[in-house]
């Protein structure tokens, strides 16, 4: 048992370092361990969703869905460096989500300010000739809608404790707080509004060459160690399985209804459950822990 525990802890540290970056442990201690008021209480739905390992599935789905907006995709292709440093980009994104979900109000405001400063300098021209700005409220709304829809759907399918209908509405409303601070406008406040907004964006979406390249990179060419390939494949299949059919065709992704009702959910539950078991080996510190240590 001692050997299993040591292996479990080492694997947990490897996974955490991958998604949180080199200084992930210090960042986690600061976010969760610093005393002070938070935007969201401990029992908030946003904390339940963003603290669950189903986010691995939701995050990958969100990236695939977001790539369908040509202007958002152009900004990613021109400025994110996702192919040269995919894990660095993941660490920055996951840290921002953790800061604004679990951090103190001061930590959250600093995170928002940093992102807005970065967005102020991201501009360019898409392959179709249209100009884009990362601080465009409309584009920010699209990114938000794609993320929240993905996180929520992944949680409802693979989360430890799915939300009730009322909790799902609260989750959407709580995420809107962060989106508005980033500069998004007309963001949804309920699950019904989220569904309506996703439908409203559909005429703007298309499968560009850049979007299909992102899908290939995320699902086939992401640099991984040999032992990580199978879990990642299961998470990837689960993410694709949660995409609507209308989003798959433009990205060149398969639609296999029988497998997605049987094998894919089973694999997704195994992968998310395995990650949850690993994460439990590394307890998250709290402000009370720090105060009494």
Backbone torsions as a table, in degrees:
resi	resn	phi	psi	omega
1	UNK	NA	-36.6	179.7
2	UNK	-63.5	-38.9	179.1
3	UNK	-65.9	-43.7	178.4
4	UNK	-60.9	-41.9	179.4
5	UNK	-63.1	-39.6	179.5
6	UNK	-67.1	-42.1	178.5
7	UNK	-64.1	-42.9	179.5
8	UNK	-60.2	-45.0	-179.0
9	UNK	-65.8	-39.0	179.8
10	UNK	-66.2	-42.4	177.5
11	UNK	-64.3	-40.1	178.6
12	UNK	-61.4	-41.4	178.9
13	UNK	-65.4	-38.0	178.7
14	UNK	-63.6	-46.0	-179.8
15	UNK	-64.1	-43.3	-178.8
16	UNK	-63.5	-42.1	179.6
17	UNK	-63.8	-33.7	-179.1
18	UNK	-65.9	-42.2	-175.1
19	UNK	-93.8	-16.0	-175.7
20	UNK	-112.0	-10.0	178.1
21	UNK	89.6	178.4	-173.9
22	UNK	-63.0	-37.2	-179.4
23	UNK	-102.0	31.2	-176.1
24	UNK	-59.2	-40.1	-177.6
25	UNK	-65.9	-43.6	178.1
26	UNK	-63.6	-40.0	178.4
27	UNK	-64.2	-42.5	179.4
28	UNK	-62.6	-43.3	178.9
29	UNK	-59.3	-41.5	-178.3
30	UNK	-68.7	-45.5	-176.3
31	UNK	-63.7	-50.9	-173.5
32	UNK	-87.7	-24.9	-172.1
33	UNK	-98.7	-10.5	-178.8
34	UNK	-79.5	124.6	178.2
35	UNK	-66.9	152.3	176.7
36	UNK	142.9	163.6	-179.7
37	UNK	-67.5	146.6	178.2
38	UNK	-115.0	160.6	175.2
39	UNK	-68.2	-31.8	-173.3
40	UNK	-128.3	136.1	-179.0
41	UNK	-70.4	164.6	-176.1
42	UNK	-56.9	-30.5	-177.0
43	UNK	-95.3	12.7	-177.2
44	UNK	-66.9	139.9	176.3
45	UNK	-54.9	-35.7	-179.6
46	UNK	-62.5	-33.4	177.7
47	UNK	-71.4	-37.7	179.7
48	UNK	-65.7	-43.1	-178.7
49	UNK	-69.3	-51.8	-173.9
50	UNK	-74.2	-12.0	177.0
51	UNK	-98.1	2.4	-177.3
52	UNK	-98.4	149.1	-178.8
53	UNK	-70.9	-8.4	172.8
54	UNK	-63.1	-13.6	177.7
55	UNK	-63.0	-25.3	176.8
56	UNK	-61.3	-43.2	178.0
57	UNK	-69.9	-46.5	-178.3
58	UNK	-62.8	-39.0	-179.4
59	UNK	-65.2	-41.1	179.1
60	UNK	-68.0	-41.3	176.5
61	UNK	-60.7	-41.6	-179.2
62	UNK	-60.5	-42.7	-179.9
63	UNK	-62.9	-41.9	179.2
64	UNK	-64.9	-43.8	-178.1
65	UNK	-67.7	-43.9	-178.8
66	UNK	-60.5	-32.7	-176.3
67	UNK	-64.3	-14.6	-178.0
68	UNK	-76.5	-10.6	175.8
69	UNK	-91.5	116.0	-173.8
70	UNK	-56.0	-37.4	-177.8
71	UNK	-75.1	-41.1	175.7
72	UNK	-63.6	-39.7	-179.6
73	UNK	-66.9	-38.4	178.4
74	UNK	-62.6	-40.4	178.5
75	UNK	-63.9	-41.1	178.2
76	UNK	-64.9	-46.8	-177.7
77	UNK	-63.5	-37.0	-175.2
78	UNK	-83.6	-27.7	-168.0
79	UNK	-127.7	-15.6	-170.8
80	UNK	-86.3	-26.5	-175.8
81	UNK	63.5	35.3	-173.9
82	UNK	-65.2	-27.8	-179.4
83	UNK	-81.4	-36.6	-179.2
84	UNK	-78.7	-27.1	-178.1
85	UNK	-144.8	62.3	-175.9
86	UNK	-63.5	-37.5	-176.8
87	UNK	-75.7	-29.5	174.7
88	UNK	-65.7	-41.6	178.4
89	UNK	-64.8	-41.6	178.0
90	UNK	-60.6	-43.5	-179.1
91	UNK	-62.3	-41.4	-179.9
92	UNK	-65.4	-40.5	179.9
93	UNK	-67.9	-46.3	-178.7
94	UNK	-65.3	-35.1	177.8
95	UNK	-65.9	-41.4	178.4
96	UNK	-62.2	-44.0	179.1
97	UNK	-62.3	-42.6	179.2
98	UNK	-65.1	-42.2	-179.4
99	UNK	-61.3	-46.0	-174.9
100	UNK	-81.6	-12.8	178.5
101	UNK	-96.7	-43.6	-171.4
102	UNK	-113.9	-16.1	-175.0
103	UNK	-76.7	170.3	175.5
104	UNK	-66.2	165.1	177.2
105	UNK	-57.7	-39.8	179.5
106	UNK	-64.9	-44.5	178.2
107	UNK	-61.5	-43.4	-179.1
108	UNK	-63.2	-44.2	-179.8
109	UNK	-65.0	-38.1	177.5
110	UNK	-63.4	-41.9	179.8
111	UNK	-62.7	-43.5	178.1
112	UNK	-60.9	-45.5	-178.1
113	UNK	-62.1	-40.4	179.6
114	UNK	-63.7	-44.3	-179.4
115	UNK	-65.9	-41.2	179.6
116	UNK	-64.1	-35.6	177.3
117	UNK	-64.6	-42.9	177.5
118	UNK	-62.8	-46.1	-178.8
119	UNK	-59.9	-33.5	-178.3
120	UNK	-60.2	-23.9	-174.6
121	UNK	-105.1	3.4	-178.5
122	UNK	-101.7	105.6	177.5
123	UNK	-139.5	164.6	178.0
124	UNK	171.4	-167.5	-179.9
125	UNK	-127.2	128.8	179.3
126	UNK	-74.4	162.1	178.7
127	UNK	-56.6	-25.3	179.8
128	UNK	-85.2	4.7	176.1
129	UNK	94.7	-9.4	178.9
130	UNK	-79.8	144.7	177.0
131	UNK	-85.7	156.0	177.8
132	UNK	-139.2	155.6	173.8
133	UNK	-137.2	133.9	-179.0
134	UNK	-67.1	-21.4	179.4
135	UNK	-92.8	11.4	176.3
136	UNK	-63.3	118.1	-177.7
137	UNK	-56.0	-33.9	-179.4
138	UNK	-68.8	-43.7	177.9
139	UNK	-66.1	-39.5	177.1
140	UNK	-60.9	-36.8	177.7
141	UNK	-65.4	-40.4	177.9
142	UNK	-62.5	-47.1	179.6
143	UNK	-58.5	-42.2	179.7
144	UNK	-64.6	-47.8	-178.8
145	UNK	-60.3	-44.9	-179.9
146	UNK	-63.4	-40.4	179.7
147	UNK	-66.1	-51.9	-174.4
148	UNK	-64.5	-41.6	177.0
149	UNK	-60.2	-41.3	-178.2
150	UNK	-70.6	-46.8	-179.9
151	UNK	-60.8	-42.3	-177.1
152	UNK	-68.8	-44.7	-179.6
153	UNK	-64.6	-39.8	178.2
154	UNK	-65.1	-39.6	179.7
155	UNK	-66.9	-42.1	-179.3
156	UNK	-65.8	-28.4	179.3
157	UNK	-88.6	-41.8	-170.0
158	UNK	-120.8	-3.4	-178.2
159	UNK	-71.0	154.7	179.5
160	UNK	-62.3	-40.2	-177.1
161	UNK	-135.2	90.2	-179.5
162	UNK	-56.8	152.4	-179.2
163	UNK	-79.9	148.9	168.6
164	UNK	-72.9	171.2	178.8
165	UNK	-59.2	-42.4	179.7
166	UNK	-66.8	-40.3	179.0
167	UNK	-66.5	-35.6	177.9
168	UNK	-63.2	-41.0	176.1
169	UNK	-62.5	-41.4	178.8
170	UNK	-64.2	-40.3	178.1
171	UNK	-59.2	-47.7	-179.9
172	UNK	-61.1	-41.8	179.9
173	UNK	-65.5	-39.3	-179.6
174	UNK	-67.8	-39.7	178.1
175	UNK	-66.8	-27.6	178.7
176	UNK	-63.5	-28.7	178.0
177	UNK	-58.4	-46.1	-179.5
178	UNK	-69.0	-43.0	-177.8
179	UNK	-60.5	-43.0	-179.4
180	UNK	-65.2	-38.4	178.8
181	UNK	-65.6	-28.3	176.6
182	UNK	-77.6	-15.7	178.2
183	UNK	114.6	2.3	177.9
184	UNK	-71.2	153.5	179.5
185	UNK	-128.0	158.1	177.3
186	UNK	52.7	42.6	-179.6
187	UNK	-82.8	149.3	-176.7
188	UNK	-69.5	149.8	178.7
189	UNK	-116.9	-5.7	177.7
190	UNK	-138.8	168.5	178.3
191	UNK	-64.1	-39.1	178.8
192	UNK	-63.0	-41.8	178.0
193	UNK	-66.4	-35.0	176.9
194	UNK	-62.3	-46.4	178.0
195	UNK	-61.0	-41.6	-179.1
196	UNK	-66.5	-39.7	179.9
197	UNK	-66.9	-39.6	178.6
198	UNK	-61.5	-41.5	178.2
199	UNK	-66.6	-36.1	-179.0
200	UNK	-65.3	-31.5	-179.0
201	UNK	-80.4	-15.8	-172.4
202	UNK	-54.5	-40.6	179.3
203	UNK	-61.2	-20.0	-179.0
204	UNK	-88.0	-8.0	-171.1
205	UNK	-95.3	146.9	175.9
206	UNK	-160.8	157.3	-179.9
207	UNK	-90.4	86.8	178.5
208	UNK	-75.6	168.6	176.5
209	UNK	-60.5	-37.3	179.4
210	UNK	-66.2	-38.8	178.8
211	UNK	-65.3	-42.1	178.9
212	UNK	-67.2	-32.0	176.3
213	UNK	-66.7	-40.3	176.2
214	UNK	-60.6	-45.2	-180.0
215	UNK	-60.7	-43.5	178.7
216	UNK	-62.3	-42.4	-178.8
217	UNK	-65.0	-46.4	-176.9
218	UNK	-67.5	-36.5	-172.3
219	UNK	-98.3	-18.8	-174.8
220	UNK	-128.7	-36.3	-168.7
221	UNK	-110.6	5.4	178.8
222	UNK	-61.0	129.5	179.9
223	UNK	-67.3	120.8	-176.0
224	UNK	-139.9	151.3	171.3
225	UNK	-72.1	161.6	-177.1
226	UNK	-60.6	-40.6	-176.4
227	UNK	-72.7	-16.0	-179.8
228	UNK	-91.5	-9.2	-172.0
229	UNK	-66.6	-44.2	-178.9
230	UNK	-66.0	-50.4	177.4
231	UNK	-57.7	-39.0	179.9
232	UNK	-66.3	-38.6	178.4
233	UNK	-62.1	-39.2	179.2
234	UNK	-67.7	-42.3	177.6
235	UNK	-64.0	-42.0	179.9
236	UNK	-62.4	-45.1	179.5
237	UNK	-62.6	-39.4	178.5
238	UNK	-64.5	-40.0	179.5
239	UNK	-64.6	-46.1	178.6
240	UNK	-63.4	-39.1	-179.4
241	UNK	-63.0	-21.5	178.6
242	UNK	-90.9	-8.4	177.7
243	UNK	-73.6	143.5	174.2
244	UNK	-67.9	154.5	-178.2
245	UNK	-57.9	-36.9	-177.1
246	UNK	-65.6	-20.3	-179.7
247	UNK	-88.9	-17.6	-174.6
248	UNK	-82.6	-41.9	-176.5
249	UNK	-56.4	-47.7	179.8
250	UNK	-62.8	-25.0	-179.3
251	UNK	-94.1	-1.8	-179.5
252	UNK	70.9	30.8	-177.9
253	UNK	-99.6	146.9	-176.2
254	UNK	-75.6	156.7	172.9
255	UNK	-124.5	110.2	-176.3
256	UNK	-124.6	84.3	-171.6
257	UNK	-55.0	-43.2	-177.6
258	UNK	-64.8	-49.4	-179.8
259	UNK	-62.2	-35.7	-176.8
260	UNK	-76.7	-11.4	173.1
261	UNK	-94.8	-14.5	-173.3
262	UNK	-126.1	-76.3	-172.0
263	UNK	-67.6	-44.2	-175.8
264	UNK	-62.9	-48.9	177.6
265	UNK	-61.5	-36.0	178.2
266	UNK	-63.8	-46.0	177.7
267	UNK	-63.4	-39.9	178.4
268	UNK	-62.8	-43.1	178.9
269	UNK	-65.2	-37.3	178.2
270	UNK	-65.0	-45.1	-178.5
271	UNK	-66.5	-48.1	-178.9
272	UNK	-66.2	-39.9	177.5
273	UNK	-63.8	-40.1	177.6
274	UNK	-64.4	-42.2	176.7
275	UNK	-64.3	-38.1	179.0
276	UNK	-63.7	-39.6	178.2
277	UNK	-63.6	-40.4	178.8
278	UNK	-67.7	-46.3	-177.7
279	UNK	-59.6	-34.9	-179.7
280	UNK	-64.2	-16.6	178.6
281	UNK	-76.0	-15.2	-179.3
282	UNK	-121.6	85.2	-176.9
283	UNK	-58.0	142.0	178.7
284	UNK	-81.6	128.0	178.7
285	UNK	-69.9	155.0	175.6
286	UNK	-123.5	167.9	178.3
287	UNK	-60.4	-36.1	177.9
288	UNK	-64.6	-39.9	178.3
289	UNK	-60.0	-44.0	-178.4
290	UNK	-66.5	-39.9	-177.1
291	UNK	-66.7	-29.2	-176.1
292	UNK	-101.1	-0.3	-177.1
293	UNK	-84.1	NA	NA
